[in-house]
Amino acid sequence: MNWLLLKPGRTKGQTAVATAPPPARLSTRFSIQHMQSILPGMLLCLLLSAFAVVLEMAESRLLGKAWLESLNLALLLGVGIRTACKPGPRWAAGTKFCSRTLLNIAIVCLGASFAPNAVFGAGLHLLLAVVALVASSIVFTLLVGSLTGLPMQQRVLVACGNAICGNSAIMAAAPVIHAQDEDVGTTIAFTAAGGLVVVLALPLLLPSLNLTPEAQGTLAGLTVYAVPQVVAAAAPFGQTAIHAGTLVKLMRVLMLGPVCLVLGLIGTARKIPIQEAPQAPARSPAIFRLVPWYILGFVGVMLARAANLVPTQAVEPLSLTATALTIMAMAALGLSVDLRTVMRAGRALALTVLFSLIGLIGASLILVRLSVGA
């Protein structure tokens, strides 16, 4: 989604450097500097992940059952540390790397764990249902935001965040609608807090709904906005629920490209000035600018599994890798949730996020009852 985050051009006082180091040396230097910048944050997320796994094991031993999975625990630990003592700038690059790059790699690895029959048996009706849910959720959120008096830009950010994929959707939509940085940060904080409440509440509420594991996973995939949180919400109900939830969630993520494209077209139609892109021609094919690479990677690995190109012996290691990287991503996500910012935000934003989630959950439950069954 970097194609949407356009960088400003060179300022007037900047000039090109006449000489440059040899390419190999420059590449090596960049790699070393990059590793040094991300290492502290990665180690912090790794430490939180290991602690979360230990806590889950302690839960199982003391209570006979792990009421909170390590994924949830890693998220809570991250939120707790961010609230008690905000990590300094030296940790930022590593936590960002974990919450984005490692998460994307985990999604690609997760494609190998999908049974081809289950994936292709989902049917076109489920995809159309997901498209309808995302569209109706966006429209509903825009209406609620209008009633609460929330500015249009923040309405769009909340709508995209809750309906599609949370932070990634907000960050992707922000430059398209020219949102202010402060609005983006506050909206991310609120949607992250709302997503945290949903992911912790679903495992407690779903058993009372008398749904099948597939339906429970589908409901998680329709309501929770981040892939690792979908896994966390569906994990107590088994692998079938995890697979169904992740598949549905990835269907929602696929809506990010079309939604951002529509927003751009609306902005152009209304003659909103669009930020100029860099002069250099785009090197990536159009599909990579519309669909996140990790979605294409997930589909590619899934198709490779269907074609028997992925050895059976590699499925379990890839699944374990996906789980470990997802736990680290959850810890990084927790470190990005600032509860103080959430508490300081306005009433209109809070009400919009709240009713948007209520509407999304209600519509998702109706959809699950109709399409998947109890």
C-alpha positions as CSV (number, residue, x, y, z in Angstrom):
1,M,0.0,0.0,0.0
2,N,3.0,2.3,-0.3
3,W,1.7,3.3,-3.7
4,L,-0.8,5.5,-1.9
5,L,1.6,7.2,0.5
6,L,3.2,9.7,-1.9
7,K,6.3,11.4,-0.7
8,P,6.8,15.2,-1.3
9,G,9.3,16.3,-3.9
10,R,12.7,17.7,-3.3
11,T,12.7,21.1,-1.6
12,K,14.1,24.2,-3.3
13,G,17.4,24.1,-1.4
14,Q,18.3,20.5,-2.1
15,T,20.8,19.6,-4.8
16,A,21.8,16.3,-6.2
17,V,25.0,14.7,-4.9
18,A,27.7,14.7,-7.5
19,T,29.4,11.5,-6.5
20,A,28.1,8.4,-4.8
21,P,29.6,5.4,-3.2
22,P,29.8,2.2,-5.3
23,P,26.4,0.5,-5.5
24,A,27.5,-2.7,-3.6
25,R,28.9,-0.6,-0.7
26,L,25.8,1.6,-0.5
27,S,23.6,-1.5,-0.5
28,T,25.6,-3.1,2.3
29,R,25.6,0.1,4.3
30,F,21.9,0.5,3.9
31,S,21.3,-3.1,5.0
32,I,23.4,-2.7,8.1
33,Q,21.8,0.6,9.0
34,H,18.3,-0.8,8.4
35,M,19.0,-3.8,10.6
36,Q,20.4,-1.7,13.4
37,S,17.3,0.6,13.3
38,I,14.7,-2.3,13.4
39,L,16.6,-4.6,15.8
40,P,15.5,-2.9,19.2
41,G,11.8,-2.8,18.3
42,M,11.9,-6.4,16.9
43,L,13.6,-7.6,20.1
44,L,10.9,-5.8,22.2
45,C,8.1,-7.5,20.2
46,L,9.9,-10.8,20.5
47,L,10.2,-10.5,24.2
48,L,6.5,-9.6,24.6
49,S,5.6,-12.5,22.4
50,A,7.7,-15.0,24.4
51,F,6.1,-13.6,27.6
52,A,2.6,-14.0,26.1
53,V,3.3,-17.6,25.3
54,V,4.6,-18.2,28.8
55,L,1.4,-16.6,30.2
56,E,-0.8,-18.8,28.0
57,M,1.0,-21.9,29.3
58,A,0.6,-20.7,32.9
59,E,-3.2,-20.1,32.2
60,S,-3.5,-23.7,31.0
61,R,-1.7,-25.1,33.9
62,L,-3.4,-23.1,36.6
63,L,-6.9,-22.7,35.2
64,G,-7.1,-25.9,33.1
65,K,-7.8,-23.7,30.0
66,A,-6.2,-20.8,28.3
67,W,-9.0,-18.2,28.4
68,L,-6.8,-15.7,26.6
69,E,-4.6,-16.9,23.7
70,S,-1.0,-15.7,23.4
71,L,-2.1,-13.5,20.5
72,N,-4.5,-11.6,22.7
73,L,-2.0,-11.5,25.6
74,A,0.7,-10.1,23.3
75,L,-1.7,-7.3,22.3
76,L,-2.6,-6.5,25.9
77,L,1.0,-6.5,27.0
78,G,1.8,-4.1,24.2
79,V,-1.0,-1.8,25.2
80,G,0.1,-1.9,28.8
81,I,3.7,-1.0,28.0
82,R,2.6,1.9,25.7
83,T,0.3,3.2,28.4
84,A,2.8,2.9,31.3
85,C,5.8,4.1,29.4
86,K,5.8,5.0,25.8
87,P,8.7,3.5,23.9
88,G,11.1,6.0,22.5
89,P,12.0,6.6,18.8
90,R,14.6,3.9,18.8
91,W,11.9,1.3,19.1
92,A,9.6,2.7,16.4
93,A,11.2,1.3,13.3
94,G,11.3,-2.3,14.7
95,T,7.7,-2.2,15.9
96,K,6.5,-0.8,12.6
97,F,8.5,-3.6,10.8
98,C,6.8,-6.2,13.0
99,S,3.3,-4.8,12.6
100,R,3.6,-4.5,8.8
101,T,6.3,-6.5,7.1
102,L,6.3,-9.5,9.5
103,L,2.5,-9.6,9.5
104,N,2.5,-9.6,5.7
105,I,4.9,-12.4,5.6
106,A,2.8,-14.3,8.1
107,I,-0.2,-13.9,5.9
108,V,1.7,-15.3,2.9
109,C,2.8,-18.3,5.0
110,L,-0.7,-18.9,6.2
111,G,-1.8,-19.6,2.6
112,A,0.0,-22.9,2.8
113,S,-2.2,-24.1,5.7
114,F,-5.5,-23.8,3.8
115,A,-7.0,-27.0,2.5
116,P,-7.7,-26.4,-1.2
117,N,-11.2,-28.0,-1.1
118,A,-12.2,-25.7,1.8
119,V,-10.9,-22.6,0.1
120,F,-12.4,-23.2,-3.4
121,G,-15.6,-24.5,-1.8
122,A,-16.3,-21.1,-0.3
123,G,-18.2,-20.2,-3.4
124,L,-19.0,-16.9,-5.3
125,H,-21.9,-16.2,-3.0
126,L,-19.6,-15.7,0.0
127,L,-17.4,-13.2,-1.9
128,L,-20.5,-11.3,-3.1
129,A,-21.8,-11.3,0.5
130,V,-18.5,-9.8,1.8
131,V,-18.5,-7.1,-0.9
132,A,-22.1,-6.2,0.0
133,L,-21.2,-6.1,3.7
134,V,-18.2,-3.8,3.2
135,A,-20.2,-1.5,1.0
136,S,-23.2,-1.3,3.3
137,S,-20.9,-0.8,6.4
138,I,-19.1,2.1,4.7
139,V,-22.5,3.8,3.8
140,F,-23.8,3.1,7.3
141,T,-20.8,4.6,9.0
142,L,-20.9,7.7,6.8
143,L,-24.5,8.2,7.8
144,V,-23.8,7.8,11.5
145,G,-20.8,10.2,11.2
146,S,-23.1,12.7,9.6
147,L,-25.6,12.5,12.4
148,T,-22.9,12.8,15.1
149,G,-21.3,15.8,13.4
150,L,-18.0,14.1,12.5
151,P,-16.1,15.9,9.7
152,M,-16.3,14.1,6.3
153,Q,-12.6,13.2,6.2
154,Q,-12.8,11.4,9.6
155,R,-16.1,9.7,8.6
156,V,-14.3,8.2,5.5
157,L,-11.4,7.1,7.6
158,V,-13.6,5.4,10.2
159,A,-15.7,3.8,7.5
160,C,-12.7,2.3,5.7
161,G,-11.0,1.2,8.9
162,N,-13.9,-0.6,10.4
163,A,-15.3,-2.0,7.1
164,I,-12.0,-3.2,5.6
165,C,-8.8,-3.7,7.5
166,G,-8.3,-1.1,10.2
167,N,-5.0,0.8,10.3
168,S,-3.9,-0.3,6.8
169,A,-7.2,0.9,5.2
170,I,-7.0,4.2,7.2
171,M,-3.4,4.8,6.1
172,A,-4.2,3.9,2.5
173,A,-7.3,6.2,2.3
174,A,-5.8,9.2,4.1
175,P,-3.7,10.6,1.3
176,V,-6.5,9.9,-1.2
177,I,-8.9,12.2,0.7
178,H,-6.1,14.5,1.9
179,A,-6.7,13.8,5.6
180,Q,-4.7,15.7,8.3
181,D,-2.1,13.7,10.3
182,E,-3.8,14.5,13.6
183,D,-7.1,13.1,12.3
184,V,-5.4,10.0,11.0
185,G,-3.6,9.3,14.3
186,T,-6.8,9.9,16.4
187,T,-8.9,7.7,14.1
188,I,-6.3,4.9,14.2
189,A,-6.3,5.0,18.0
190,F,-10.0,4.8,18.2
191,T,-10.5,2.0,15.7
192,A,-7.6,0.1,17.3
193,A,-9.3,0.4,20.7
194,G,-12.6,-0.7,19.2
195,G,-11.0,-3.6,17.5
196,L,-9.4,-4.6,20.8
197,V,-12.8,-4.7,22.5
198,V,-14.3,-6.8,19.7
199,V,-11.5,-9.3,19.6
200,L,-11.6,-9.8,23.3
201,A,-15.4,-10.0,23.5
202,L,-16.1,-12.4,20.5
203,P,-14.6,-15.5,22.1
204,L,-16.8,-14.9,25.1
205,L,-20.0,-14.2,23.1
206,L,-19.8,-16.6,20.2
207,P,-20.4,-19.8,22.3
208,S,-23.8,-18.4,23.3
209,L,-24.9,-18.0,19.7
210,N,-24.9,-21.8,19.0
211,L,-23.0,-21.4,15.7
212,T,-20.9,-24.0,13.9
213,P,-17.1,-23.5,14.0
214,E,-17.2,-22.3,10.3
215,A,-19.9,-19.8,11.1
216,Q,-18.0,-18.6,14.2
217,G,-14.9,-18.1,12.2
218,T,-16.8,-16.3,9.4
219,L,-18.4,-14.0,12.0
220,A,-14.9,-13.2,13.3
221,G,-13.6,-12.5,9.8
222,L,-16.5,-10.2,9.0
223,T,-16.3,-8.1,12.2
224,V,-12.6,-8.0,13.3
225,Y,-10.5,-5.6,11.3
226,A,-7.0,-7.0,11.5
227,V,-5.9,-10.4,10.3
228,P,-4.0,-11.4,13.5
229,Q,-7.0,-10.3,15.6
230,V,-9.3,-12.5,13.5
231,V,-6.9,-15.4,14.2
232,A,-7.0,-14.5,17.9
233,A,-10.8,-14.3,18.0
234,A,-11.3,-17.6,16.1
235,A,-8.5,-19.6,17.7
236,P,-10.6,-20.9,20.6
237,F,-13.0,-22.6,18.1
238,G,-10.4,-24.6,16.2
239,Q,-8.6,-24.7,12.9
240,T,-11.9,-24.7,10.9
241,A,-12.9,-21.4,12.5
242,I,-9.4,-19.9,11.9
243,H,-9.4,-20.9,8.2
244,A,-12.9,-19.6,7.6
245,G,-12.2,-16.3,9.5
246,T,-9.0,-15.7,7.7
247,L,-10.4,-16.4,4.3
248,V,-13.3,-14.0,4.9
249,K,-11.0,-11.4,6.3
250,L,-8.7,-11.6,3.3
251,M,-11.8,-11.1,1.1
252,R,-12.5,-7.9,3.0
253,V,-8.9,-6.8,2.5
254,L,-9.2,-7.3,-1.2
255,M,-11.8,-4.5,-1.1
256,L,-9.1,-2.0,-0.2
257,G,-7.9,-1.4,-3.7
258,P,-11.4,-0.9,-5.3
259,V,-12.5,1.4,-2.4
260,C,-9.4,3.6,-2.6
261,L,-9.9,3.7,-6.4
262,V,-13.5,4.8,-6.0
263,L,-12.4,7.5,-3.5
264,G,-9.9,8.8,-5.9
265,L,-12.4,8.9,-8.8
266,I,-14.9,10.7,-6.5
267,G,-12.2,13.2,-5.6
268,T,-11.4,13.8,-9.2
269,A,-15.0,14.2,-10.2
270,R,-15.4,16.8,-7.5
271,K,-12.3,18.5,-8.8
272,I,-10.4,18.0,-5.5
273,P,-6.7,18.8,-6.1
274,I,-4.7,15.6,-6.0
275,Q,-1.2,15.6,-4.7
276,E,1.3,15.2,-7.6
277,A,3.0,11.9,-7.9
278,P,6.8,11.6,-8.4
279,Q,7.9,12.3,-12.0
280,A,9.5,9.0,-12.4
281,P,7.2,6.5,-14.1
282,A,5.7,3.8,-11.9
283,R,7.6,0.5,-12.2
284,S,5.0,-1.7,-10.5
285,P,2.2,-3.2,-12.6
286,A,-1.3,-1.8,-12.0
287,I,-2.4,-4.8,-10.0
288,F,0.4,-4.3,-7.4
289,R,-0.8,-0.7,-7.0
290,L,-4.4,-1.8,-6.4
291,V,-4.0,-5.1,-4.4
292,P,-1.5,-5.5,-1.5
293,W,1.4,-7.8,-2.4
294,Y,0.8,-10.0,0.6
295,I,-2.7,-10.8,-0.6
296,L,-1.3,-11.8,-4.0
297,G,1.4,-13.9,-2.1
298,F,-1.3,-15.5,0.0
299,V,-3.3,-16.5,-3.0
300,G,-0.2,-17.7,-4.8
301,V,0.9,-19.9,-2.0
302,M,-2.7,-21.2,-1.6
303,L,-2.8,-22.0,-5.4
304,A,0.6,-23.7,-5.1
305,R,-0.8,-25.9,-2.3
306,A,-3.8,-26.7,-4.5
307,A,-1.4,-27.7,-7.3
308,N,0.7,-29.9,-4.9
309,L,3.7,-27.6,-5.4
310,V,4.0,-27.1,-1.6
311,P,5.3,-30.3,0.1
312,T,3.1,-31.7,2.8
313,Q,6.1,-31.7,5.2
314,A,6.4,-27.9,4.7
315,V,2.8,-27.1,5.7
316,E,3.3,-27.4,9.5
317,P,6.5,-25.4,9.6
318,L,4.9,-22.6,7.6
319,S,1.9,-22.6,9.8
320,L,4.1,-22.4,12.9
321,T,6.1,-19.5,11.3
322,A,2.8,-17.7,10.5
323,T,1.7,-18.1,14.2
324,A,5.0,-16.8,15.6
325,L,5.1,-13.8,13.3
326,T,1.5,-13.0,14.0
327,I,2.1,-13.0,17.8
328,M,4.9,-10.5,17.2
329,A,2.7,-8.4,15.0
330,M,0.0,-8.4,17.8
331,A,2.6,-7.1,20.3
332,A,3.6,-4.4,17.8
333,L,0.0,-3.4,17.3
334,G,-0.5,-3.1,21.1
335,L,2.5,-0.8,21.3
336,S,0.8,1.5,18.7
337,V,-2.4,1.9,20.8
338,D,-2.2,5.1,22.9
339,L,-5.0,5.0,25.4
340,R,-4.4,8.6,26.4
341,T,-5.1,9.7,22.8
342,V,-8.2,7.6,22.7
343,M,-9.5,9.2,25.9
344,R,-8.8,12.8,24.6
345,A,-10.6,12.3,21.3
346,G,-13.9,13.9,20.6
347,R,-17.4,12.5,21.4
348,A,-18.4,12.5,17.8
349,L,-15.6,10.2,16.8
350,A,-16.2,7.9,19.7
351,L,-20.0,7.6,18.9
352,T,-19.2,7.0,15.2
353,V,-16.8,4.2,15.9
354,L,-19.1,2.7,18.4
355,F,-22.2,2.6,16.3
356,S,-20.2,1.6,13.2
357,L,-19.0,-1.5,15.0
358,I,-22.4,-2.3,16.3
359,G,-23.9,-2.0,12.8
360,L,-21.1,-4.1,11.4
361,I,-21.5,-6.8,14.0
362,G,-25.3,-6.9,13.6
363,A,-25.1,-7.0,9.8
364,S,-22.4,-9.7,10.0
365,L,-24.5,-11.9,12.3
366,I,-27.5,-11.7,9.9
367,L,-25.3,-12.5,7.0
368,V,-23.8,-15.5,8.8
369,R,-27.2,-16.8,9.7
370,L,-28.3,-16.5,6.1
371,S,-25.3,-17.7,4.2
372,V,-23.4,-20.0,6.5
373,G,-26.0,-21.2,9.0
374,A,-25.8,-22.1,12.7
